[in-house]
Amino acid sequence: MASPTLTADFARQFPELAKSWQAATAPEPRLLVLNEELAGELGMDPGWLRSPEGLALLTGAAVPAGATPVAQAYSGHQFGNYVPLLGDGRALLLGELDGARQRDVHLKGSGPTPFARGGDGLAVVGPMLREYLISEAMHALGIPTTRSLAVVATGALVQRETPQPGAVLTRIAASHLRVGSFQLAAQQAHATGDLGLLRRLADYAIARHYPDAGHAENPYLALFQAVIEAQAALIAQWMLVGFVHGVMNTDNMTISGETIDYGPCAFMEAYDPATVFSSIDHAGRYAYGNQPRVAQWNLARFAETVLPLLAATEELAVAVAVETLEGFMPRYHGLWSAGMVAKFGLAASVESAALVDQALALMTEHQVDYTSFFRRLARAGRGDTAALPAVFGDWLPRWWAMDPDVDAMDRVNPVYIPRNHLVEQALAAAMRGDLTPVDQLLGAITDPYRERDGLADYASPAPPEFGNYRTFCGT
């Protein structure tokens, strides 16, 4: 098979937001993990991707005809502070795959770009395998996400606290348009008074992600509404599985509604809305329970960028944007509430909502493991009254009286998630050259709803000696 055909769609249409660039040379590329299922979906031959020519593509050394690798430029609020120019400091958009829907092929850890801001632009094996593991787990859970196609060791050492083996991740995405992309376009429009770039970017987002918005009376308002809907659904799904993104900056919120950038992310174990994993989130801005509010804040920043496109006057545009944005939280709560009631096997009602709230309060007070609780509850619903902690003794009969559907519960409550201690164990082994734990963990988390013999350790929370978990951005 020949190299896949890639287009240079974004690079051609938005030279203002892209810098043509070449990946750093990988001295001894070696494939660590390849997503054969995803390769097949993309029309790529896994055998070819494993070849020297395939590895050259996966590290950016070989550029398919018609492609123009670029580092994308964008702005963003990082922990609430606006940075006028960020961009892909260690990443390249190789190009787009055309098909039923266009997909970006993107490298991460491919070397410094003009946006590297003093960094080396490189990545190491552990964090790249971490993104592979968690993004594929999210996909298996049915949550919109970028996908991981491959991780290739470069053969070079990367200096962090100590020298570590370098790696490049190949990421597949609906696009890499971010709120931050619009912030940079709006910044330029404000400086020049020319709305051309902003309008072109909005038209591109509509055509690529929300074509129905193009037929609306006000396409740009319809775009804003569609992004709000996509993000409300996404954050609700995060919350329902206990996922903590960890770095919800505006440059990490996609226009498509996919989860992106798996840096200091993790899955909550003991239920607690104040859960924070990121080593740099000292104030808990991106804690588990804050994620819906942060999403709304990010969407407000997106609204600011498209204000000039929403109405003839700024006053009217602000009024329209505020009214539209006010719909985010009710929509999020509706989606989360429906999902949470389903996790308890109940039909929507005031009584069900109250029962859910009581259970979550007990889980918080007694530090109950969030993921395993729901499968244990289903067992209790089948008669195993010892499956739940004794603190639910008074609550359980009230739940039974609601006639829960325990079989439906097992279809929406995963058995296996990327348990933090297992992820760390697998990555530590991979850094020593042993990929077996990574493969075994992938086998569990990419089929998360089907309980299997021999995988009890993958369904159990971390032992006490694992301690308080802290994650890092991987840069």
C-alpha positions as CSV (number, residue, x, y, z in Angstrom):
1,M,0.0,0.0,0.0
2,A,1.2,3.5,-0.8
3,S,1.3,6.3,1.7
4,P,-2.2,7.6,2.6
5,T,-3.5,10.6,0.7
6,L,-3.6,13.8,2.9
7,T,-4.9,17.2,2.0
8,A,-3.6,20.5,3.1
9,D,-7.0,22.0,3.6
10,F,-6.4,24.0,6.8
11,A,-2.9,25.0,5.8
12,R,-4.1,26.3,2.4
13,Q,-7.2,28.2,3.8
14,F,-5.6,29.7,6.9
15,P,-2.0,30.7,6.4
16,E,-2.6,33.4,9.1
17,L,-3.1,30.6,11.6
18,A,-0.5,28.1,10.5
19,K,3.2,27.9,10.1
20,S,4.7,25.4,7.6
21,W,7.2,23.3,9.5
22,Q,9.1,20.0,9.5
23,A,9.2,17.4,12.2
24,A,12.5,16.7,14.0
25,T,14.3,13.6,12.8
26,A,13.8,10.4,14.9
27,P,17.1,8.7,14.9
28,E,15.8,5.1,15.5
29,P,12.0,5.0,15.2
30,R,10.4,1.9,16.8
31,L,6.7,1.3,17.0
32,L,5.4,0.8,20.5
33,V,1.7,0.5,19.9
34,L,-0.6,0.7,16.8
35,N,-4.3,1.1,16.8
36,E,-5.1,-1.4,14.1
37,E,-8.9,-1.0,14.4
38,L,-8.6,2.8,14.0
39,A,-6.2,2.3,11.1
40,G,-8.8,0.2,9.4
41,E,-11.5,2.7,9.9
42,L,-9.3,5.4,8.3
43,G,-8.4,3.2,5.3
44,M,-4.8,2.7,6.4
45,D,-3.0,-0.6,6.1
46,P,-1.6,-1.6,9.5
47,G,1.1,-3.7,7.8
48,W,2.3,-0.6,5.9
49,L,2.2,1.5,9.0
50,R,4.5,-0.9,10.7
51,S,7.0,-0.7,7.8
52,P,9.9,1.8,7.7
53,E,7.8,3.9,5.3
54,G,4.9,3.9,7.7
55,L,7.1,4.8,10.7
56,A,8.5,7.7,8.6
57,L,4.9,9.0,8.3
58,L,4.2,8.4,12.0
59,T,7.2,10.5,13.0
60,G,6.8,13.2,10.3
61,A,10.0,12.2,8.5
62,A,8.0,11.5,5.3
63,V,5.4,13.8,4.1
64,P,2.7,12.4,1.7
65,A,2.3,14.2,-1.6
66,G,-0.3,17.0,-1.3
67,A,0.3,17.5,2.4
68,T,1.8,20.6,4.1
69,P,2.7,19.9,7.7
70,V,1.9,23.0,9.8
71,A,2.1,24.1,13.4
72,Q,-1.3,25.7,14.2
73,A,-1.5,29.1,15.9
74,Y,-4.0,30.0,18.6
75,S,-4.5,32.1,21.7
76,G,-6.0,31.0,25.0
77,H,-6.9,31.6,28.6
78,Q,-4.6,29.4,30.7
79,F,-6.0,29.1,34.3
80,G,-8.0,32.2,33.5
81,N,-5.1,34.3,32.2
82,Y,-5.1,35.4,28.6
83,V,-2.1,34.5,26.5
84,P,-2.2,36.3,23.1
85,L,-0.2,33.7,21.2
86,L,0.2,30.0,22.1
87,G,0.1,27.5,19.2
88,D,1.4,24.0,18.6
89,G,4.8,24.2,20.4
90,R,5.5,20.5,19.9
91,A,3.0,19.3,17.4
92,L,2.3,19.3,13.7
93,L,-0.9,18.9,11.7
94,L,0.3,16.6,8.9
95,G,-2.9,17.1,7.0
96,E,-6.5,15.9,6.6
97,L,-7.9,12.5,5.6
98,D,-10.9,12.9,3.4
99,G,-13.8,10.5,3.6
100,A,-17.3,10.4,4.9
101,R,-16.0,13.0,7.4
102,Q,-12.7,14.8,7.3
103,R,-10.2,13.8,10.0
104,D,-7.0,15.5,11.1
105,V,-3.7,13.5,11.2
106,H,-1.6,15.2,13.9
107,L,1.7,14.5,15.5
108,K,2.5,15.3,19.2
109,G,6.1,15.4,20.4
110,S,7.6,15.9,16.9
111,G,10.0,18.7,17.9
112,P,10.1,22.4,18.5
113,T,8.1,24.8,16.3
114,P,8.0,28.6,16.2
115,F,5.5,28.4,19.0
116,A,7.6,26.3,21.3
117,R,8.2,29.3,23.7
118,G,11.6,28.0,24.8
119,G,10.6,24.4,25.1
120,D,12.3,21.5,23.4
121,G,9.1,20.5,21.5
122,L,9.6,16.8,22.4
123,A,7.7,14.2,24.3
124,V,8.6,11.1,26.2
125,V,7.2,7.6,26.1
126,G,5.2,7.7,29.3
127,P,2.9,10.7,28.6
128,M,2.4,9.7,25.0
129,L,1.3,6.2,26.0
130,R,-0.9,7.8,28.7
131,E,-2.8,9.8,26.1
132,Y,-3.1,6.6,24.0
133,L,-4.5,4.6,26.9
134,I,-7.0,7.2,28.2
135,S,-8.2,8.5,24.8
136,E,-9.0,5.0,23.7
137,A,-10.7,4.3,27.0
138,M,-12.8,7.4,26.5
139,H,-13.7,6.2,23.0
140,A,-14.7,2.8,24.3
141,L,-16.9,4.5,26.9
142,G,-18.7,6.3,24.1
143,I,-17.4,9.8,24.9
144,P,-16.4,12.1,22.0
145,T,-12.6,12.2,21.9
146,T,-9.6,12.6,19.7
147,R,-8.2,9.1,18.9
148,S,-4.7,7.7,19.2
149,L,-3.4,5.9,16.1
150,A,0.1,5.1,17.2
151,V,3.0,5.8,19.6
152,V,6.5,5.6,18.1
153,A,9.7,5.7,20.2
154,T,12.1,8.0,18.5
155,G,15.4,6.5,19.8
156,A,16.4,9.8,21.2
157,L,16.7,10.7,24.9
158,V,14.7,13.7,26.1
159,Q,15.9,15.7,29.1
160,R,13.3,16.1,31.9
161,E,14.4,15.7,35.5
162,T,16.4,12.8,34.1
163,P,17.0,11.7,30.5
164,Q,13.9,9.8,29.3
165,P,13.1,7.9,26.1
166,G,11.4,10.1,23.5
167,A,8.2,9.3,21.6
168,V,5.8,10.7,19.1
169,L,2.0,10.2,19.3
170,T,-0.1,10.2,16.1
171,R,-3.5,11.7,17.0
172,I,-6.7,11.7,14.9
173,A,-9.3,14.4,15.4
174,A,-12.4,15.7,13.8
175,S,-10.4,18.9,13.7
176,H,-8.0,20.9,15.9
177,L,-10.2,24.0,15.9
178,R,-10.3,25.3,19.5
179,V,-11.9,28.2,21.3
180,G,-8.3,29.5,21.3
181,S,-8.3,29.5,17.5
182,F,-11.3,31.9,17.4
183,Q,-9.6,34.0,20.1
184,L,-6.6,34.6,17.9
185,A,-8.8,35.4,14.9
186,A,-10.9,37.8,17.0
187,Q,-7.7,39.4,18.4
188,Q,-6.5,40.0,14.8
189,A,-10.0,41.4,13.8
190,H,-9.9,43.8,16.8
191,A,-6.4,45.0,15.9
192,T,-7.2,45.5,12.2
193,G,-10.9,46.1,12.0
194,D,-11.1,43.4,9.4
195,L,-13.5,40.6,10.1
196,G,-12.4,38.5,7.1
197,L,-10.3,35.9,9.0
198,L,-12.9,35.5,11.8
199,R,-15.7,35.1,9.3
200,R,-13.7,32.6,7.2
201,L,-12.9,30.6,10.3
202,A,-16.5,30.5,11.4
203,D,-17.6,29.4,7.9
204,Y,-15.0,26.7,8.0
205,A,-16.2,25.4,11.4
206,I,-19.8,25.4,10.1
207,A,-18.9,23.5,6.9
208,R,-16.7,21.0,8.7
209,H,-18.7,20.3,11.9
210,Y,-22.2,21.8,11.8
211,P,-23.4,22.0,8.2
212,D,-27.0,22.4,9.3
213,A,-26.0,25.7,10.8
214,G,-25.2,27.0,7.4
215,H,-28.9,26.8,6.5
216,A,-30.0,28.8,9.5
217,E,-31.3,32.3,9.4
218,N,-28.2,33.4,11.4
219,P,-25.5,30.7,10.7
220,Y,-23.1,32.2,13.2
221,L,-25.7,32.1,16.0
222,A,-26.5,28.6,15.0
223,L,-22.8,27.7,15.2
224,F,-22.6,29.1,18.7
225,Q,-25.7,27.2,19.7
226,A,-24.3,24.0,18.3
227,V,-21.0,24.4,20.1
228,I,-22.9,24.9,23.4
229,E,-24.9,21.8,22.8
230,A,-21.8,19.7,22.0
231,Q,-20.0,20.9,25.0
232,A,-23.0,20.4,27.3
233,A,-23.2,16.8,26.2
234,L,-19.5,16.3,26.5
235,I,-19.1,17.6,30.0
236,A,-22.1,15.7,31.2
237,Q,-20.5,12.5,29.9
238,W,-17.2,13.4,31.6
239,M,-19.1,13.9,34.9
240,L,-21.0,10.7,34.6
241,V,-17.9,8.5,34.3
242,G,-15.9,10.5,36.9
243,F,-13.4,11.9,34.4
244,V,-11.3,14.9,35.5
245,H,-9.7,16.7,32.5
246,G,-7.3,18.7,34.7
247,V,-6.5,21.6,32.3
248,M,-9.6,23.1,30.8
249,N,-8.0,26.1,29.3
250,T,-9.8,27.7,26.3
251,D,-7.1,26.3,24.0
252,N,-8.1,22.8,25.2
253,M,-11.8,23.2,24.3
254,T,-12.6,22.0,20.8
255,I,-15.2,23.5,18.5
256,S,-16.2,19.9,17.5
257,G,-17.0,18.8,21.0
258,E,-14.3,16.2,21.2
259,T,-12.1,15.7,24.3
260,I,-8.6,16.8,23.6
261,D,-5.2,17.0,25.3
262,Y,-4.8,14.3,27.9
263,G,-2.2,15.8,30.1
264,P,-2.9,15.9,33.8
265,C,-6.2,14.0,33.5
266,A,-7.4,11.1,35.6
267,F,-10.5,9.2,36.6
268,M,-11.9,9.9,40.1
269,E,-12.0,7.0,42.5
270,A,-13.4,8.0,45.8
271,Y,-16.4,10.2,45.0
272,D,-15.7,13.9,45.9
273,P,-16.6,16.9,43.8
274,A,-13.4,18.7,45.0
275,T,-11.2,16.0,43.4
276,V,-8.1,17.5,41.8
277,F,-5.2,15.6,40.2
278,S,-3.1,18.2,38.4
279,S,0.1,19.1,40.2
280,I,-0.2,22.8,39.1
281,D,-3.9,23.3,39.9
282,H,-3.3,24.6,43.4
283,A,-6.6,26.5,43.7
284,G,-8.7,23.6,42.3
285,R,-10.0,25.7,39.4
286,Y,-10.4,22.5,37.3
287,A,-11.6,20.2,40.0
288,Y,-14.1,17.5,39.1
289,G,-17.1,19.5,40.4
290,N,-16.1,22.7,38.8
291,Q,-15.9,21.4,35.2
292,P,-19.4,22.5,34.1
293,R,-18.9,26.0,35.4
294,V,-15.5,26.2,33.7
295,A,-17.0,25.0,30.4
296,Q,-19.6,27.7,30.6
297,W,-16.8,30.3,31.3
298,N,-14.9,29.0,28.3
299,L,-18.0,29.3,26.1
300,A,-18.5,32.8,27.3
301,R,-15.0,33.5,25.9
302,F,-16.0,31.9,22.6
303,A,-19.1,34.1,22.6
304,E,-16.9,37.1,22.8
305,T,-15.0,36.1,19.7
306,V,-18.1,35.7,17.5
307,L,-20.0,38.8,18.8
308,P,-19.2,40.8,15.6
309,L,-20.9,38.0,13.6
310,L,-24.0,37.6,15.7
311,A,-25.9,40.9,15.1
312,A,-25.7,44.3,13.4
313,T,-24.9,46.1,16.7
314,E,-22.7,45.2,19.6
315,E,-25.6,45.8,22.0
316,L,-27.9,43.4,20.2
317,A,-25.0,40.8,19.8
318,V,-24.3,40.8,23.5
319,A,-28.0,40.4,24.3
320,V,-28.2,37.4,21.9
321,A,-25.0,35.9,23.2
322,V,-26.0,36.2,26.8
323,E,-29.5,34.7,26.2
324,T,-28.0,31.8,24.3
325,L,-25.2,31.1,26.8
326,E,-27.8,31.0,29.6
327,G,-29.1,27.9,28.1
328,F,-25.9,26.0,28.7
329,M,-26.3,25.1,32.3
330,P,-29.9,24.0,32.1
331,R,-29.0,21.8,29.1
332,Y,-26.0,20.4,30.9
333,H,-28.1,19.6,34.0
334,G,-30.7,18.0,31.9
335,L,-28.2,15.7,30.2
336,W,-26.4,14.9,33.4
337,S,-29.6,14.2,35.4
338,A,-30.9,11.9,32.7
339,G,-27.6,10.1,32.6
340,M,-27.3,9.8,36.4
341,V,-30.8,8.5,36.9
342,A,-30.0,5.9,34.2
343,K,-26.9,4.9,36.1
344,F,-29.1,4.1,39.1
345,G,-31.5,2.1,36.9
346,L,-34.4,4.5,37.5
347,A,-36.9,6.4,35.5
348,A,-36.8,10.2,35.6
349,S,-38.9,11.7,38.4
350,V,-38.6,14.1,41.4
351,E,-38.3,11.1,43.7
352,S,-35.5,9.5,41.6
353,A,-33.5,12.8,41.6
354,A,-33.8,13.0,45.4
355,L,-32.7,9.4,45.8
356,V,-29.6,10.1,43.6
357,D,-28.7,13.2,45.6
358,Q,-28.9,11.2,48.8
359,A,-26.7,8.5,47.4
360,L,-24.1,11.0,46.2
361,A,-24.0,12.6,49.6
362,L,-23.4,9.3,51.2
363,M,-20.7,8.5,48.7
364,T,-18.9,11.8,49.4
365,E,-19.2,11.5,53.1
366,H,-17.8,7.9,53.1
367,Q,-15.3,8.2,50.2
368,V,-17.0,5.4,48.2
369,D,-15.4,4.3,45.0
370,Y,-17.5,5.9,42.3
371,T,-17.1,3.5,39.4
372,S,-17.5,0.2,41.3
373,F,-20.4,1.5,43.3
374,F,-22.9,1.2,40.4
375,R,-21.9,-2.3,39.5
376,R,-22.1,-3.3,43.2
377,L,-25.5,-1.6,43.4
378,A,-26.7,-3.7,40.5
379,R,-25.6,-6.8,42.4
380,A,-27.5,-5.5,45.4
381,G,-30.5,-5.2,43.1
382,R,-30.2,-8.8,42.3
383,G,-30.3,-9.8,45.9
384,D,-26.6,-9.6,47.0
385,T,-27.3,-7.2,50.0
386,A,-23.7,-7.4,51.1
387,A,-22.4,-5.8,47.9
388,L,-22.9,-2.3,49.3
389,P,-21.3,-0.6,52.3
390,A,-23.4,-0.7,55.4
391,V,-23.9,3.1,55.3
392,F,-26.4,2.5,52.5
393,G,-28.6,0.3,54.7
394,D,-31.4,2.9,55.1
395,W,-31.1,4.1,51.5
396,L,-31.2,0.8,49.8
397,P,-34.9,-0.2,50.6
398,R,-36.0,3.2,49.1
399,W,-34.1,2.4,45.9
400,W,-35.5,-1.1,45.7
401,A,-39.0,0.4,46.1
402,M,-38.4,2.3,42.8
403,D,-38.2,-0.9,40.8
404,P,-34.7,-0.3,39.3
405,D,-33.7,-1.9,36.0
406,V,-30.5,-3.6,37.0
407,D,-29.7,-5.0,33.6
408,A,-30.0,-1.5,32.1
409,M,-27.5,-0.3,34.8
410,D,-24.9,-2.7,33.6
411,R,-25.2,-1.3,30.1
412,V,-24.3,2.2,31.2
413,N,-22.0,1.6,34.1
414,P,-18.4,0.5,33.2
415,V,-16.6,-2.2,35.0
416,Y,-13.2,-1.1,33.8
417,I,-11.7,2.4,33.6
418,P,-8.0,3.4,33.5
419,R,-7.4,3.1,37.2
420,N,-4.7,5.5,38.1
421,H,-2.4,3.0,39.8
422,L,-2.7,0.6,36.9
423,V,-1.9,3.4,34.4
424,E,1.2,4.3,36.4
425,Q,2.3,0.7,36.7
426,A,1.9,0.2,33.0
427,L,3.7,3.4,32.0
428,A,6.6,2.6,34.4
429,A,7.0,-0.8,32.8
430,A,6.9,0.7,29.3
431,M,9.6,3.1,30.3
432,R,11.7,0.0,31.1
433,G,10.9,-1.5,27.7
434,D,8.1,-3.9,28.8
435,L,4.8,-3.1,27.0
436,T,2.9,-6.2,28.3
437,P,1.1,-4.2,31.1
438,V,0.1,-1.5,28.5
439,D,-1.4,-4.2,26.3
440,Q,-3.2,-5.9,29.1
441,L,-4.7,-2.7,30.4
442,L,-5.8,-1.8,26.9
443,G,-7.6,-5.1,26.7
444,A,-9.6,-4.3,29.8
445,I,-10.5,-0.6,29.2
446,T,-11.4,-0.9,25.5
447,D,-14.2,-3.3,26.4
448,P,-15.3,-1.5,29.6
449,Y,-18.9,-2.8,30.1
450,R,-18.4,-6.5,29.9
451,E,-17.2,-8.1,33.1
452,R,-14.7,-10.9,32.5
453,D,-13.0,-13.6,34.6
454,G,-9.5,-12.9,35.6
455,L,-9.8,-9.1,35.4
456,A,-10.8,-8.4,39.0
457,D,-7.7,-6.3,39.6
458,Y,-8.7,-4.0,36.8
459,A,-12.0,-3.2,38.5
460,S,-10.6,-2.5,41.9
461,P,-9.6,0.9,43.3
462,A,-6.0,1.7,44.2
463,P,-4.6,0.2,47.4
464,P,-4.1,2.6,50.3
465,E,-0.4,2.6,49.9
466,F,-0.8,4.2,46.4
467,G,-1.5,7.4,48.3
468,N,-2.8,10.8,46.9
469,Y,-2.5,10.8,43.1
470,R,-0.9,13.7,41.3
471,T,-0.6,14.1,37.6
472,F,1.6,16.3,35.4
473,C,1.2,17.9,32.0
474,G,3.8,15.8,30.4
475,T,5.7,18.6,28.8
